Amino acid sequence: MNLEHPAIDVEVNLLALVQRARTVSGEPGTTSAEREAARMAGVRTFLTTVRRVETIHDGLRLVTFANPPPRLDVGATPKQAKNDPS
């Protein structure tokens, strides 16, 4: 169990139990949690670094991101990715 993020473990295990129950029952269909997980799987994410955070107003901050790090291909070492001209 991931003690830093136990809620993630609960969600993952719950979805695994739902999938197992569906397999055993033979009933088709998806739950709203499965539809949401599928939707979130399609959201692109980007690895970046925060350069600066400014408080604009109480509860409102302006976050400035640094240039993204070099692209790291699967199987490439960070040194290989750094030398990648793309």
Secondary structure, DSSP 4 states (H G I P E B T S, - for coil): --SS-HHHHHHHHHHHHHHHHHHHH------HHHHHHHHHHTS------EEEEEEEETTEEEEEEPPPPPP--TT--HHHHHT---
